[in-house]
Amino acid sequence: MTTRARATVQHDDACVRVTRWDFEPGTSTGPHVHEHDYVVVPLTDGSIKILTPGGTETAAELRAGESYVRPAGAEHEVVNAGDSPLAFVEIELKAPASHVSAPAAP
C-alpha cells in the first residue's frame, strides 16, 4: 500500500492515546506494531483486510459502535477493502489509571 489513511491523535497522556483513523477506499495504516493493549471503536460500517508480515491476509467486517480489544504486540497493516470511506477510533491503554496522579479537583 502506498496511500495512507489519515490518523488524528485526539488525546495523548500517560494513561491513554486516542487516535481517530479515516480511510478512503484502498488506503491503509501502513505496517505497524502495537506497543500497548488497545480498543477499536468503529464509527462506520466497513470491510477491512488485515495483512501480517508473514503474508497472511484476513478479511473482517466492522460495524459502527461494535468495539473490539486486542493485546499489545499485534503486528499488521489494516486496509479499507470496501468501496466507501471508513473510520474508527483506536484507544491505546498505556498504563493503568491507578499508576498516574489524578488532576486536582476544581
C-alpha positions as CSV (number, residue, x, y, z in Angstrom):
1,M,0.0,0.0,0.0
2,T,1.3,3.4,-0.8
3,T,-1.6,5.6,0.1
4,R,-2.1,6.1,3.9
5,A,-5.2,6.6,6.0
6,R,-5.3,9.8,8.0
7,A,-4.5,9.4,11.7
8,T,-5.6,12.2,14.0
9,V,-4.4,12.0,17.6
10,Q,-7.3,13.3,19.8
11,H,-5.7,12.8,23.2
12,D,-2.4,11.6,24.5
13,D,-1.3,11.4,28.1
14,A,0.5,8.9,30.4
15,C,-2.5,6.6,30.5
16,V,-4.1,6.5,27.0
17,R,-3.7,7.7,23.5
18,V,-6.9,8.2,21.4
19,T,-6.5,8.3,17.7
20,R,-9.1,8.7,15.0
21,W,-8.4,6.8,11.8
22,D,-10.1,7.9,8.5
23,F,-9.7,5.7,5.4
24,E,-10.7,6.3,1.9
25,P,-11.2,3.1,-0.1
26,G,-8.0,1.2,-0.6
27,T,-5.9,3.2,1.9
28,S,-4.1,1.6,4.8
29,T,-2.5,2.3,8.2
30,G,0.9,1.1,6.9
31,P,2.7,-1.8,8.6
32,H,3.0,-1.3,12.4
33,V,3.3,-3.0,15.8
34,H,1.1,-2.2,18.7
35,E,3.1,-1.4,21.8
36,H,0.0,-1.3,24.1
37,D,-3.2,-3.2,24.5
38,Y,-5.9,-1.3,22.5
39,V,-9.6,-0.9,21.9
40,V,-11.0,-0.1,18.4
41,V,-14.5,1.6,18.2
42,P,-15.7,1.6,14.6
43,L,-17.6,4.8,13.6
44,T,-18.8,3.4,10.3
45,D,-19.6,0.0,8.9
46,G,-17.0,-1.3,6.6
47,S,-14.8,-4.1,5.2
48,I,-11.1,-4.3,6.1
49,K,-8.2,-6.6,5.2
50,I,-5.6,-7.3,7.8
51,L,-2.2,-8.1,6.4
52,T,0.6,-9.6,8.5
53,P,4.4,-9.7,7.9
54,G,4.1,-13.4,7.2
55,G,1.8,-12.8,4.3
56,T,-1.4,-13.8,6.0
57,E,-4.5,-11.8,4.8
58,T,-7.6,-11.8,6.8
59,A,-10.9,-10.2,5.9
60,A,-13.2,-8.7,8.6
61,E,-16.4,-6.7,8.7
62,L,-16.6,-3.7,11.1
63,R,-19.9,-2.5,12.4
64,A,-20.4,1.0,13.8
65,G,-20.4,1.0,17.6
66,E,-19.3,-2.7,17.9
67,S,-15.9,-2.3,19.6
68,Y,-13.2,-5.0,20.0
69,V,-10.0,-5.3,22.0
70,R,-6.5,-6.6,21.0
71,P,-3.4,-7.2,23.1
72,A,-0.1,-5.4,22.7
73,G,2.3,-7.0,20.2
74,A,-0.1,-7.2,17.2
75,E,1.9,-6.6,14.0
76,H,-0.1,-5.9,10.9
77,E,-1.4,-3.4,8.4
78,V,-5.1,-2.5,8.1
79,V,-6.6,-1.8,4.7
80,N,-10.0,-0.4,3.8
81,A,-11.2,-3.1,1.5
82,G,-14.6,-1.5,0.9
83,D,-16.0,1.0,-1.6
84,S,-16.9,3.6,1.0
85,P,-14.9,5.7,3.5
86,L,-14.2,4.0,6.8
87,A,-13.5,5.5,10.2
88,F,-12.7,4.2,13.7
89,V,-11.3,5.4,17.0
90,E,-8.3,3.5,18.4
91,I,-7.7,3.8,22.2
92,E,-4.3,2.6,23.3
93,L,-4.0,1.7,27.0
94,K,-0.6,2.9,28.0
95,A,-0.8,2.5,31.8
96,P,-3.4,1.8,34.4
97,A,-5.0,4.9,35.7
98,S,-4.1,3.9,39.2
99,H,-0.4,4.5,38.3
100,V,-1.0,8.1,37.3
101,S,-1.7,11.0,39.5
102,A,-5.3,12.3,39.1
103,P,-5.7,16.1,38.4
104,A,-6.7,18.1,41.4
105,A,-10.5,18.6,41.8
106,P,-11.8,22.0,40.8
